[in-house]
Amino acid sequence: MKSYVIRDLSKYFSKGHTVYNERDILSRTGKIYRPDRLVINNKKEVVIIDYKTGLHNPKYQHQLQDYQDVLEEMNYKITKKILIYINEGVKIQTY
């Protein structure tokens, strides 16, 4: 786990990537996943970004892993997973 600062995220909010916000993904088993933000480059490499409020919870890391698993089933390569905690301040963690 690595902590980021907000300016490190700017590349995931710039032009030149395909971005999907809150889009349903159907797994092979029929389960529906809805990541907050997927940033995809032209090499099918994906950064998963999920926003949370409240305190850190280990289940959020498991949720990111579920997103990764279903995207890898679709032949995408996950390069980074980012949790952004939005409370009184902003805390960013990457995996």
N, CA, C and O atoms as CSV, one atom per row, in Angstrom:
chain,resi,resn,atom,element,x,y,z
A,1,MET,N,N,0.850,-1.173,0.000
A,1,MET,CA,C,0.000,0.000,0.000
A,1,MET,C,C,0.896,1.235,0.000
A,1,MET,O,O,1.876,1.301,0.742
A,2,LYS,N,N,0.557,2.198,-0.825
A,2,LYS,CA,C,1.330,3.432,-0.926
A,2,LYS,C,C,0.381,4.608,-0.817
A,2,LYS,O,O,-0.702,4.592,-1.402
A,3,SER,N,N,0.776,5.622,-0.079
A,3,SER,CA,C,-0.040,6.831,0.003
A,3,SER,C,C,0.364,7.790,-1.111
A,3,SER,O,O,1.547,7.915,-1.428
A,4,TYR,N,N,-0.581,8.444,-1.682
A,4,TYR,CA,C,-0.402,9.399,-2.774
A,4,TYR,C,C,-0.818,10.776,-2.300
A,4,TYR,O,O,-1.448,10.923,-1.253
A,5,VAL,N,N,-0.466,11.765,-3.067
A,5,VAL,CA,C,-1.018,13.099,-2.872
A,5,VAL,C,C,-1.905,13.389,-4.073
A,5,VAL,O,O,-1.784,12.742,-5.113
A,6,ILE,N,N,-2.775,14.342,-3.931
A,6,ILE,CA,C,-3.777,14.607,-4.958
A,6,ILE,C,C,-3.147,14.895,-6.323
A,6,ILE,O,O,-3.678,14.449,-7.341
A,7,ARG,N,N,-2.046,15.617,-6.372
A,7,ARG,CA,C,-1.455,15.951,-7.672
A,7,ARG,C,C,-1.008,14.704,-8.431
A,7,ARG,O,O,-0.918,14.733,-9.659
A,8,ASP,N,N,-0.725,13.600,-7.715
A,8,ASP,CA,C,-0.338,12.355,-8.370
A,8,ASP,C,C,-1.483,11.740,-9.174
A,8,ASP,O,O,-1.253,10.901,-10.044
A,9,LEU,N,N,-2.691,12.152,-8.886
A,9,LEU,CA,C,-3.863,11.604,-9.568
A,9,LEU,C,C,-4.204,12.316,-10.859
A,9,LEU,O,O,-5.025,11.820,-11.631
A,10,SER,N,N,-3.601,13.460,-11.117
A,10,SER,CA,C,-3.997,14.281,-12.264
A,10,SER,C,C,-3.922,13.514,-13.579
A,10,SER,O,O,-4.738,13.753,-14.470
A,11,LYS,N,N,-2.977,12.612,-13.723
A,11,LYS,CA,C,-2.853,11.870,-14.983
A,11,LYS,C,C,-4.056,10.971,-15.242
A,11,LYS,O,O,-4.304,10.599,-16.390
A,12,TYR,N,N,-4.806,10.614,-14.206
A,12,TYR,CA,C,-5.986,9.763,-14.369
A,12,TYR,C,C,-7.250,10.575,-14.651
A,12,TYR,O,O,-8.337,10.019,-14.808
A,13,PHE,N,N,-7.092,11.893,-14.714
A,13,PHE,CA,C,-8.212,12.772,-14.998
A,13,PHE,C,C,-7.915,13.670,-16.207
A,13,PHE,O,O,-8.578,14.687,-16.410
A,14,SER,N,N,-6.924,13.286,-16.998
A,14,SER,CA,C,-6.567,14.064,-18.184
A,14,SER,C,C,-7.067,13.350,-19.432
A,14,SER,O,O,-7.477,12.191,-19.372
A,15,LYS,N,N,-7.033,14.031,-20.535
A,15,LYS,CA,C,-7.477,13.455,-21.809
A,15,LYS,C,C,-6.474,12.403,-22.270
A,15,LYS,O,O,-5.341,12.346,-21.793
A,16,GLY,N,N,-6.914,11.586,-23.193
A,16,GLY,CA,C,-6.027,10.581,-23.760
A,16,GLY,C,C,-6.293,9.177,-23.257
A,16,GLY,O,O,-5.645,8.227,-23.696
A,17,HIS,N,N,-7.235,9.032,-22.345
A,17,HIS,CA,C,-7.605,7.720,-21.824
A,17,HIS,C,C,-9.098,7.510,-22.038
A,17,HIS,O,O,-9.869,8.463,-22.158
A,18,THR,N,N,-9.478,6.262,-22.080
A,18,THR,CA,C,-10.897,5.926,-22.046
A,18,THR,C,C,-11.285,5.812,-20.585
A,18,THR,O,O,-10.611,5.127,-19.816
A,19,VAL,N,N,-12.361,6.474,-20.194
A,19,VAL,CA,C,-12.787,6.494,-18.799
A,19,VAL,C,C,-14.223,6.001,-18.706
A,19,VAL,O,O,-15.098,6.423,-19.462
A,20,TYR,N,N,-14.438,5.101,-17.762
A,20,TYR,CA,C,-15.791,4.633,-17.464
A,20,TYR,C,C,-16.078,4.928,-16.004
A,20,TYR,O,O,-15.366,4.459,-15.116
A,21,ASN,N,N,-17.110,5.699,-15.760
A,21,ASN,CA,C,-17.546,6.030,-14.405
A,21,ASN,C,C,-18.813,5.245,-14.077
A,21,ASN,O,O,-19.812,5.322,-14.793
A,22,GLU,N,N,-18.753,4.498,-12.999
A,22,GLU,CA,C,-19.910,3.764,-12.480
A,22,GLU,C,C,-20.665,2.990,-13.554
A,22,GLU,O,O,-21.876,3.144,-13.714
A,23,ARG,N,N,-19.937,2.164,-14.281
A,23,ARG,CA,C,-20.542,1.299,-15.300
A,23,ARG,C,C,-20.600,-0.128,-14.773
A,23,ARG,O,O,-19.654,-0.611,-14.150
A,24,ASP,N,N,-21.712,-0.794,-15.028
A,24,ASP,CA,C,-21.864,-2.184,-14.604
A,24,ASP,C,C,-20.966,-3.089,-15.433
A,24,ASP,O,O,-20.815,-2.909,-16.642
A,25,ILE,N,N,-20.370,-4.075,-14.748
A,25,ILE,CA,C,-19.592,-5.119,-15.405
A,25,ILE,C,C,-20.202,-6.444,-14.967
A,25,ILE,O,O,-20.358,-6.692,-13.771
A,26,LEU,N,N,-20.542,-7.281,-15.911
A,26,LEU,CA,C,-21.127,-8.582,-15.615
A,26,LEU,C,C,-20.038,-9.641,-15.677
A,26,LEU,O,O,-19.372,-9.796,-16.701
A,27,SER,N,N,-19.856,-10.372,-14.577
A,27,SER,CA,C,-18.839,-11.421,-14.550
A,27,SER,C,C,-19.361,-12.681,-15.235
A,27,SER,O,O,-20.543,-12.779,-15.566
A,28,ARG,N,N,-18.474,-13.627,-15.437
A,28,ARG,CA,C,-18.867,-14.908,-16.045
A,28,ARG,C,C,-19.894,-15.644,-15.192
A,28,ARG,O,O,-20.697,-16.423,-15.706
A,29,THR,N,N,-19.862,-15.390,-13.885
A,29,THR,CA,C,-20.797,-16.069,-12.985
A,29,THR,C,C,-22.127,-15.338,-12.876
A,29,THR,O,O,-23.046,-15.817,-12.212
A,30,GLY,N,N,-22.235,-14.182,-13.524
A,30,GLY,CA,C,-23.479,-13.425,-13.495
A,30,GLY,C,C,-23.535,-12.352,-12.429
A,30,GLY,O,O,-24.548,-11.664,-12.298
A,31,LYS,N,N,-22.455,-12.195,-11.655
A,31,LYS,CA,C,-22.421,-11.154,-10.634
A,31,LYS,C,C,-22.129,-9.804,-11.299
A,31,LYS,O,O,-21.337,-9.717,-12.238
A,32,ILE,N,N,-22.784,-8.758,-10.793
A,32,ILE,CA,C,-22.591,-7.414,-11.345
A,32,ILE,C,C,-21.659,-6.622,-10.432
A,32,ILE,O,O,-21.847,-6.584,-9.216
A,33,TYR,N,N,-20.651,-5.991,-11.037
A,33,TYR,CA,C,-19.705,-5.120,-10.328
A,33,TYR,C,C,-19.847,-3.720,-10.900
A,33,TYR,O,O,-20.157,-3.546,-12.078
A,34,ARG,N,N,-19.615,-2.718,-10.048
A,34,ARG,CA,C,-19.706,-1.335,-10.501
A,34,ARG,C,C,-18.587,-0.511,-9.871
A,34,ARG,O,O,-18.808,0.145,-8.852
A,35,PRO,N,N,-17.384,-0.533,-10.461
A,35,PRO,CA,C,-16.299,0.324,-9.944
A,35,PRO,C,C,-16.629,1.793,-10.185
A,35,PRO,O,O,-17.329,2.132,-11.140
A,36,ASP,N,N,-16.118,2.662,-9.312
A,36,ASP,CA,C,-16.394,4.092,-9.447
A,36,ASP,C,C,-15.761,4.679,-10.710
A,36,ASP,O,O,-16.396,5.467,-11.410
A,37,ARG,N,N,-14.510,4.298,-11.005
A,37,ARG,CA,C,-13.830,4.873,-12.165
A,37,ARG,C,C,-12.813,3.875,-12.698
A,37,ARG,O,O,-12.006,3.331,-11.943
A,38,LEU,N,N,-12.858,3.640,-13.997
A,38,LEU,CA,C,-11.841,2.851,-14.690
A,38,LEU,C,C,-11.180,3.750,-15.712
A,38,LEU,O,O,-11.856,4.400,-16.509
A,39,VAL,N,N,-9.857,3.788,-15.687
A,39,VAL,CA,C,-9.077,4.581,-16.634
A,39,VAL,C,C,-8.280,3.589,-17.476
A,39,VAL,O,O,-7.431,2.867,-16.953
A,40,ILE,N,N,-8.554,3.554,-18.769
A,40,ILE,CA,C,-7.983,2.540,-19.653
A,40,ILE,C,C,-7.163,3.213,-20.747
A,40,ILE,O,O,-7.626,4.148,-21.400
A,41,ASN,N,N,-5.928,2.719,-20.938
A,41,ASN,CA,C,-5.107,3.259,-22.031
A,41,ASN,C,C,-5.250,2.373,-23.267
A,41,ASN,O,O,-5.987,1.387,-23.249
A,42,ASN,N,N,-4.550,2.727,-24.328
A,42,ASN,CA,C,-4.699,2.007,-25.596
A,42,ASN,C,C,-4.030,0.629,-25.595
A,42,ASN,O,O,-4.140,-0.104,-26.578
A,43,LYS,N,N,-3.340,0.267,-24.509
A,43,LYS,CA,C,-2.720,-1.055,-24.383
A,43,LYS,C,C,-3.582,-1.999,-23.540
A,43,LYS,O,O,-3.132,-3.079,-23.158
A,44,LYS,N,N,-4.821,-1.590,-23.251
A,44,LYS,CA,C,-5.739,-2.352,-22.404
A,44,LYS,C,C,-5.216,-2.473,-20.969
A,44,LYS,O,O,-5.464,-3.467,-20.286
A,45,GLU,N,N,-4.486,-1.443,-20.526
A,45,GLU,CA,C,-4.020,-1.364,-19.141
A,45,GLU,C,C,-4.993,-0.475,-18.372
A,45,GLU,O,O,-5.399,0.585,-18.849
A,46,VAL,N,N,-5.355,-0.926,-17.178
A,46,VAL,CA,C,-6.418,-0.275,-16.432
A,46,VAL,C,C,-5.944,0.177,-15.058
A,46,VAL,O,O,-5.207,-0.531,-14.372
A,47,VAL,N,N,-6.383,1.368,-14.672
A,47,VAL,CA,C,-6.259,1.856,-13.303
A,47,VAL,C,C,-7.674,1.887,-12.741
A,47,VAL,O,O,-8.577,2.494,-13.318
A,48,ILE,N,N,-7.849,1.218,-11.601
A,48,ILE,CA,C,-9.146,1.182,-10.933
A,48,ILE,C,C,-9.122,2.214,-9.813
A,48,ILE,O,O,-8.219,2.206,-8.977
A,49,ILE,N,N,-10.112,3.099,-9.795
A,49,ILE,CA,C,-10.216,4.111,-8.747
A,49,ILE,C,C,-11.571,3.943,-8.072
A,49,ILE,O,O,-12.607,3.893,-8.734
A,50,ASP,N,N,-11.548,3.858,-6.752
A,50,ASP,CA,C,-12.791,3.741,-5.996
A,50,ASP,C,C,-12.782,4.781,-4.886
A,50,ASP,O,O,-11.765,4.991,-4.226
A,51,TYR,N,N,-13.910,5.422,-4.689
A,51,TYR,CA,C,-14.054,6.482,-3.688
A,51,TYR,C,C,-14.788,5.930,-2.472
A,51,TYR,O,O,-15.746,5.170,-2.607
A,52,LYS,N,N,-14.335,6.316,-1.297
A,52,LYS,CA,C,-14.954,5.865,-0.054
A,52,LYS,C,C,-15.072,7.030,0.915
A,52,LYS,O,O,-14.304,7.990,0.856
A,53,THR,N,N,-16.047,6.927,1.805
A,53,THR,CA,C,-16.138,7.839,2.942
A,53,THR,C,C,-16.003,7.001,4.197
A,53,THR,O,O,-16.209,5.788,4.162
A,54,GLY,N,N,-15.666,7.625,5.282
A,54,GLY,CA,C,-15.492,6.882,6.528
A,54,GLY,C,C,-14.080,6.385,6.687
A,54,GLY,O,O,-13.154,6.862,6.029
A,55,LEU,N,N,-13.927,5.421,7.568
A,55,LEU,CA,C,-12.616,4.896,7.922
A,55,LEU,C,C,-12.188,3.778,6.989
A,55,LEU,O,O,-13.003,3.170,6.295
A,56,HIS,N,N,-10.884,3.525,6.992
A,56,HIS,CA,C,-10.318,2.418,6.225
A,56,HIS,C,C,-10.977,1.110,6.663
A,56,HIS,O,O,-11.207,0.887,7.852
A,57,ASN,N,N,-11.272,0.262,5.703
A,57,ASN,CA,C,-11.856,-1.035,5.990
A,57,ASN,C,C,-11.222,-2.055,5.044
A,57,ASN,O,O,-11.204,-1.834,3.833
A,58,PRO,N,N,-10.702,-3.164,5.570
A,58,PRO,CA,C,-10.066,-4.169,4.703
A,58,PRO,C,C,-10.975,-4.702,3.597
A,58,PRO,O,O,-10.479,-5.173,2.573
A,59,LYS,N,N,-12.285,-4.637,3.780
A,59,LYS,CA,C,-13.185,-5.134,2.735
A,59,LYS,C,C,-13.061,-4.315,1.451
A,59,LYS,O,O,-13.390,-4.808,0.372
A,60,TYR,N,N,-12.592,-3.077,1.553
A,60,TYR,CA,C,-12.424,-2.255,0.355
A,60,TYR,C,C,-11.323,-2.809,-0.544
A,60,TYR,O,O,-11.435,-2.758,-1.769
A,61,GLN,N,N,-10.261,-3.338,0.061
A,61,GLN,CA,C,-9.195,-3.957,-0.723
A,61,GLN,C,C,-9.725,-5.203,-1.427
A,61,GLN,O,O,-9.358,-5.469,-2.572
A,62,HIS,N,N,-10.575,-5.958,-0.762
A,62,HIS,CA,C,-11.169,-7.143,-1.377
A,62,HIS,C,C,-12.076,-6.743,-2.542
A,62,HIS,O,O,-12.134,-7.429,-3.563
A,63,GLN,N,N,-12.772,-5.639,-2.376
A,63,GLN,CA,C,-13.631,-5.138,-3.452
A,63,GLN,C,C,-12.786,-4.771,-4.674
A,63,GLN,O,O,-13.156,-5.096,-5.802
A,64,LEU,N,N,-11.660,-4.099,-4.454
A,64,LEU,CA,C,-10.767,-3.772,-5.565
A,64,LEU,C,C,-10.262,-5.036,-6.250
A,64,LEU,O,O,-10.154,-5.086,-7.476
A,65,GLN,N,N,-9.954,-6.059,-5.451
A,65,GLN,CA,C,-9.481,-7.322,-6.021
A,65,GLN,C,C,-10.573,-7.978,-6.859
A,65,GLN,O,O,-10.285,-8.549,-7.911
A,66,ASP,N,N,-11.816,-7.904,-6.408
A,66,ASP,CA,C,-12.932,-8.431,-7.211
A,66,ASP,C,C,-13.014,-7.713,-8.551
A,66,ASP,O,O,-13.202,-8.347,-9.589
A,67,TYR,N,N,-12.874,-6.399,-8.530
A,67,TYR,CA,C,-12.882,-5.633,-9.781
A,67,TYR,C,C,-11.739,-6.090,-10.686
A,67,TYR,O,O,-11.921,-6.289,-11.887
A,68,GLN,N,N,-10.564,-6.252,-10.090
A,68,GLN,CA,C,-9.410,-6.690,-10.865
A,68,GLN,C,C,-9.679,-8.054,-11.501
A,68,GLN,O,O,-9.413,-8.254,-12.686
A,69,ASP,N,N,-10.199,-8.975,-10.721
A,69,ASP,CA,C,-10.440,-10.325,-11.225
A,69,ASP,C,C,-11.377,-10.324,-12.427
A,69,ASP,O,O,-11.109,-10.988,-13.428
A,70,VAL,N,N,-12.474,-9.582,-12.328
A,70,VAL,CA,C,-13.438,-9.576,-13.427
A,70,VAL,C,C,-12.863,-8.874,-14.662
A,70,VAL,O,O,-13.147,-9.279,-15.789
A,71,LEU,N,N,-12.070,-7.845,-14.463
A,71,LEU,CA,C,-11.446,-7.168,-15.609
A,71,LEU,C,C,-10.380,-8.043,-16.262
A,71,LEU,O,O,-10.229,-8.031,-17.483
A,72,GLU,N,N,-9.649,-8.794,-15.459
A,72,GLU,CA,C,-8.654,-9.706,-16.026
A,72,GLU,C,C,-9.321,-10.823,-16.823
A,72,GLU,O,O,-8.751,-11.311,-17.799
A,73,GLU,N,N,-10.525,-11.233,-16.417
A,73,GLU,CA,C,-11.302,-12.197,-17.211
A,73,GLU,C,C,-11.568,-11.643,-18.606
A,73,GLU,O,O,-11.727,-12.398,-19.565
A,74,MET,N,N,-11.613,-10.311,-18.709
A,74,MET,CA,C,-11.886,-9.638,-19.977
A,74,MET,C,C,-10.593,-9.266,-20.714
A,74,MET,O,O,-10.615,-8.498,-21.676
A,75,ASN,N,N,-9.469,-9.819,-20.248
A,75,ASN,CA,C,-8.145,-9.623,-20.859
A,75,ASN,C,C,-7.581,-8.220,-20.699
A,75,ASN,O,O,-6.819,-7.756,-21.547
A,76,TYR,N,N,-7.951,-7.540,-19.616
A,76,TYR,CA,C,-7.326,-6.266,-19.277
A,76,TYR,C,C,-6.210,-6.518,-18.274
A,76,TYR,O,O,-6.262,-7.470,-17.495
A,77,LYS,N,N,-5.208,-5.659,-18.303
A,77,LYS,CA,C,-4.121,-5.726,-17.331
A,77,LYS,C,C,-4.305,-4.588,-16.339
A,77,LYS,O,O,-4.404,-3.428,-16.738
A,78,ILE,N,N,-4.351,-4.906,-15.064
A,78,ILE,CA,C,-4.526,-3.896,-14.032
A,78,ILE,C,C,-3.141,-3.404,-13.614
A,78,ILE,O,O,-2.304,-4.186,-13.164
A,79,THR,N,N,-2.914,-2.116,-13.767
A,79,THR,CA,C,-1.612,-1.555,-13.415
A,79,THR,C,C,-1.614,-0.892,-12.044
A,79,THR,O,O,-0.564,-0.744,-11.419
A,80,LYS,N,N,-2.801,-0.493,-11.575
A,80,LYS,CA,C,-2.878,0.178,-10.278
A,80,LYS,C,C,-4.307,0.141,-9.783
A,80,LYS,O,O,-5.257,0.198,-10.564
A,81,LYS,N,N,-4.442,0.044,-8.460
A,81,LYS,CA,C,-5.746,0.138,-7.806
A,81,LYS,C,C,-5.629,1.240,-6.765
A,81,LYS,O,O,-4.696,1.247,-5.961
A,82,ILE,N,N,-6.575,2.169,-6.780
A,82,ILE,CA,C,-6.492,3.346,-5.916
A,82,ILE,C,C,-7.791,3.493,-5.127
A,82,ILE,O,O,-8.886,3.472,-5.689
A,83,LEU,N,N,-7.644,3.640,-3.823
A,83,LEU,CA,C,-8.770,4.005,-2.961
A,83,LEU,C,C,-8.604,5.456,-2.569
A,83,LEU,O,O,-7.536,5.859,-2.109
A,84,ILE,N,N,-9.643,6.240,-2.746
A,84,ILE,CA,C,-9.623,7.642,-2.344
A,84,ILE,C,C,-10.667,7.818,-1.255
A,84,ILE,O,O,-11.868,7.706,-1.502
A,85,TYR,N,N,-10.195,8.093,-0.050
A,85,TYR,CA,C,-11.082,8.329,1.082
A,85,TYR,C,C,-11.392,9.817,1.144
A,85,TYR,O,O,-10.492,10.650,1.245
A,86,ILE,N,N,-12.667,10.132,1.082
A,86,ILE,CA,C,-13.087,11.535,1.096
A,86,ILE,C,C,-13.861,11.767,2.391
A,86,ILE,O,O,-14.996,11.314,2.535
A,87,ASN,N,N,-13.251,12.459,3.306
A,87,ASN,CA,C,-13.854,12.799,4.578
A,87,ASN,C,C,-13.652,14.297,4.783
A,87,ASN,O,O,-13.920,15.083,3.874
A,88,GLU,N,N,-13.191,14.697,5.942
A,88,GLU,CA,C,-12.844,16.101,6.149
A,88,GLU,C,C,-11.649,16.490,5.299
A,88,GLU,O,O,-11.512,17.644,4.892
A,89,GLY,N,N,-10.791,15.523,5.035
A,89,GLY,CA,C,-9.671,15.685,4.141
A,89,GLY,C,C,-9.736,14.563,3.106
A,89,GLY,O,O,-10.710,13.812,3.057
A,90,VAL,N,N,-8.717,14.458,2.297
A,90,VAL,CA,C,-8.655,13.400,1.295
A,90,VAL,C,C,-7.434,12.548,1.581
A,90,VAL,O,O,-6.331,13.068,1.753
A,91,LYS,N,N,-7.630,11.244,1.631
A,91,LYS,CA,C,-6.526,10.302,1.829
A,91,LYS,C,C,-6.548,9.327,0.665
A,91,LYS,O,O,-7.598,8.782,0.323
A,92,ILE,N,N,-5.390,9.107,0.057
A,92,ILE,CA,C,-5.298,8.274,-1.142
A,92,ILE,C,C,-4.367,7.114,-0.846
A,92,ILE,O,O,-3.261,7.308,-0.341
A,93,GLN,N,N,-4.818,5.902,-1.162
A,93,GLN,CA,C,-3.991,4.707,-1.003
A,93,GLN,C,C,-3.985,3.938,-2.314
A,93,GLN,O,O,-5.019,3.807,-2.970
A,94,THR,N,N,-2.811,3.427,-2.697
A,94,THR,CA,C,-2.707,2.637,-3.906
A,94,THR,C,C,-2.247,1.228,-3.565
A,94,THR,O,O,-1.586,0.989,-2.554
A,95,TYR,N,N,-2.614,0.316,-4.434
A,95,TYR,CA,C,-2.259,-1.091,-4.265
A,95,TYR,C,C,-1.777,-1.644,-5.594
A,95,TYR,O,O,-1.424,-2.820,-5.682
